Amino acid sequence: MISFDFEYYRPDTLKEAVDIFLKLDKEGKSPVYYGGGTELISMARVGSQSFGAVVDIKNIPECKVLGFNADTLCLGSAITLSDITEANYFPLLSKTAGRIADHTMQGKITFGGNLASTIIYRETVLPLLLTNARLTVAGKNGLAEVEIGQVFKERLRLQKGEFLVKATIDKKFLIAPYFHVKKTKNEKIDYPLITAEGLKLDGYVRIAFSGLASYPFREANIENMLNDSSLEFSQRADKIVQALSGVITSDLYGSAEYRKYVLKNTIVNILETLKDQ
Ligand SMILES: Cc1cc2nc3c(=O)[nH]c(=O)nc-3n(C[C@H](O)[C@H](O)[C@H](O)COP(=O)(O)OP(=O)(O)OC[C@H]3O[C@@H](n4cnc5c(N)ncnc54)[C@H](O)[C@@H]3O)c2cc1C
């Protein structure tokens, strides 16, 4: 049960959504944008989040796009993880979505909700970081399209009243060789101990992580170490583990030492798998 009352709005246009949000905010109703609601409702139930109004974006056509526009794949923020896996336009993103929660929840969790999640994993950002995706954000001044690195730094950083409309990815990335490794503590369906994902483009391996630190990330210096052909695979893995040792977390899913051990083996396996591709 949720111990507080809140108002529910379901606008049909981007402008209407921003206007309602800002009006509610002015009235002191602490509004939140609402995607699948899985996180908002479960946090409200346990009392760790409260809000006076929700602005549901699922009726807005621009947030529901899923398909190609010239040379880019467009993914609306209100499409669900199931929509992503069923369409399967980008196999790496489909793999990512298909390993988040269970099948029933995947039909509710939205792409935008996962990217904007307050939970640290936000795994669907990994394919976006790897492909230098562009994000479209709606706000009081209309729409803005920005490179992902400008608004996603450890988490999605939006101004008050702004919300994510869609992500676009250049088609060339969709067919690149890729890997997706999600290690969990016990069960297949669980938060990640480590998720490592990557793509190989023009002989260069890109890599991004979730679960390893308290935020998802992709770092240029880690990729340089990964691609340093003067070193054996295990030496590259040792260097990366050492470089990341300051950010690797310990939590109930595993100690930092265990994560380092898993990370090293994961990197060696990835390099072995990709060496002839
Ligand atoms: C059983 C279970 C297991 C899970 N396991 C994983 C996992 O392993 N890895 C992982 O990454 N995730 C996992 N998740 C998903 C994650 O934890 C979030 O619950 C989920 O991603 C939230 O999606 P939602 O669409 O329901 O968001 P909502 O609950 O609607 O919103 C979540 C947050 O995002 C904001 N928001 C929503 N849409 C937008 C938008 N378009 N623009 C800006 N802000 C927005 C909301 O205001 C809110 O703050 C799991 C969830 C469940 C229930």
The ligand as an SDF file (V2000), in Angstrom:
LIG
                    3D

 53 58  0  0  0  0  0  0  0  0999 V2000
   12.6870   -7.4760  -10.1420 C   0  0  0  0  0  0  0  0  0  0  0  0
   13.4810   -6.3680  -10.8020 C   0  0  0  0  0  0  0  0  0  0  0  0
   14.8060   -6.6230  -11.1610 C   0  0  0  0  0  0  0  0  0  0  0  0
   15.5440   -5.6250  -11.8120 C   0  0  0  0  0  0  0  0  0  0  0  0
   16.8540   -5.8880  -12.1920 N   0  0  0  0  0  0  0  0  0  0  0  0
   17.5550   -4.9450  -12.8440 C   0  0  0  0  0  0  0  0  0  0  0  0
   18.9000   -5.1840  -13.2640 C   0  0  0  0  0  0  0  0  0  0  0  0
   19.4730   -6.2560  -13.0720 O   0  0  0  0  0  0  0  0  0  0  0  0
   19.5310   -4.1840  -13.9430 N   0  0  0  0  0  0  0  0  0  0  0  0
   18.9400   -2.9640  -14.2070 C   0  0  0  0  0  0  0  0  0  0  0  0
   19.5530   -2.1030  -14.8160 O   0  0  0  0  0  0  0  0  0  0  0  0
   17.6710   -2.7220  -13.8120 N   0  0  0  0  0  0  0  0  0  0  0  0
   16.9770   -3.6660  -13.1410 C   0  0  0  0  0  0  0  0  0  0  0  0
   15.6890   -3.4110  -12.7600 N   0  0  0  0  0  0  0  0  0  0  0  0
   15.0290   -2.1870  -13.2390 C   0  0  0  0  0  0  0  0  0  0  0  0
   15.2950   -0.9140  -12.4250 C   0  0  0  0  0  0  0  0  0  0  0  0
   15.7310   -1.2290  -11.1740 O   0  0  0  0  0  0  0  0  0  0  0  0
   14.0950    0.0230  -12.4190 C   0  0  0  0  0  0  0  0  0  0  0  0
   13.1240   -0.4840  -11.5520 O   0  0  0  0  0  0  0  0  0  0  0  0
   13.3950    0.2010  -13.7200 C   0  0  0  0  0  0  0  0  0  0  0  0
   14.3730    0.3390  -14.6860 O   0  0  0  0  0  0  0  0  0  0  0  0
   12.4940    1.4140  -13.7080 C   0  0  0  0  0  0  0  0  0  0  0  0
   11.7840    1.4930  -14.9490 O   0  0  0  0  0  0  0  0  0  0  0  0
   10.3230    2.1110  -15.0180 P   0  0  0  0  0  0  0  0  0  0  0  0
   10.0000    2.3150  -16.4460 O   0  0  0  0  0  0  0  0  0  0  0  0
    9.3520    1.2720  -14.2510 O   0  0  0  0  0  0  0  0  0  0  0  0
   10.5850    3.5040  -14.3280 O   0  0  0  0  0  0  0  0  0  0  0  0
    9.6630    4.3890  -13.3660 P   0  0  0  0  0  0  0  0  0  0  0  0
    9.4070    3.6880  -12.0650 O   0  0  0  0  0  0  0  0  0  0  0  0
    8.5110    4.9090  -14.1120 O   0  0  0  0  0  0  0  0  0  0  0  0
   10.7050    5.5990  -13.1270 O   0  0  0  0  0  0  0  0  0  0  0  0
   11.9850    5.4100  -12.5670 C   0  0  0  0  0  0  0  0  0  0  0  0
   12.6560    6.7800  -12.4580 C   0  0  0  0  0  0  0  0  0  0  0  0
   12.9030    7.3000  -13.7630 O   0  0  0  0  0  0  0  0  0  0  0  0
   12.2290    8.5620  -13.9580 C   0  0  0  0  0  0  0  0  0  0  0  0
   11.7870    8.5440  -15.3470 N   0  0  0  0  0  0  0  0  0  0  0  0
   10.9880    7.6180  -15.9610 C   0  0  0  0  0  0  0  0  0  0  0  0
   10.8910    7.8710  -17.2710 N   0  0  0  0  0  0  0  0  0  0  0  0
   11.6430    8.9770  -17.5040 C   0  0  0  0  0  0  0  0  0  0  0  0
   11.9420    9.7340  -18.6750 C   0  0  0  0  0  0  0  0  0  0  0  0
   11.4770    9.3920  -19.8880 N   0  0  0  0  0  0  0  0  0  0  0  0
   12.7500   10.8310  -18.5440 N   0  0  0  0  0  0  0  0  0  0  0  0
   13.2540   11.1730  -17.3450 C   0  0  0  0  0  0  0  0  0  0  0  0
   13.0010   10.4960  -16.1990 N   0  0  0  0  0  0  0  0  0  0  0  0
   12.2190    9.4070  -16.2790 C   0  0  0  0  0  0  0  0  0  0  0  0
   11.1260    8.5850  -12.9260 C   0  0  0  0  0  0  0  0  0  0  0  0
   10.7470    9.8930  -12.5840 O   0  0  0  0  0  0  0  0  0  0  0  0
   11.7880    7.8340  -11.7740 C   0  0  0  0  0  0  0  0  0  0  0  0
   12.6380    8.6890  -11.0560 O   0  0  0  0  0  0  0  0  0  0  0  0
   14.9420   -4.3740  -12.0860 C   0  0  0  0  0  0  0  0  0  0  0  0
   13.6270   -4.1210  -11.7080 C   0  0  0  0  0  0  0  0  0  0  0  0
   12.8950   -5.0860  -11.0730 C   0  0  0  0  0  0  0  0  0  0  0  0
   11.4920   -4.7760  -10.6770 C   0  0  0  0  0  0  0  0  0  0  0  0
  1  2  1  0
  2  3  1  0
  2 52  2  0
  3  4  2  0
  4  5  1  0
  4 50  1  0
  5  6  2  0
  6  7  1  0
  6 13  1  0
  7  8  2  0
  7  9  1  0
  9 10  1  0
 10 11  2  0
 10 12  1  0
 12 13  2  0
 13 14  1  0
 14 15  1  0
 14 50  1  0
 15 16  1  0
 16 17  1  0
 16 18  1  0
 18 19  1  0
 18 20  1  0
 20 21  1  0
 20 22  1  0
 22 23  1  0
 23 24  1  0
 24 25  2  0
 24 26  1  0
 24 27  1  0
 27 28  1  0
 28 29  2  0
 28 30  1  0
 28 31  1  0
 31 32  1  0
 32 33  1  0
 33 34  1  0
 33 48  1  0
 34 35  1  0
 35 36  1  0
 35 46  1  0
 36 37  1  0
 36 45  1  0
 37 38  2  0
 38 39  1  0
 39 40  1  0
 39 45  2  0
 40 41  1  0
 40 42  2  0
 42 43  1  0
 43 44  2  0
 44 45  1  0
 46 47  1  0
 46 48  1  0
 48 49  1  0
 50 51  2  0
 51 52  1  0
 52 53  1  0
M  END
$$$$
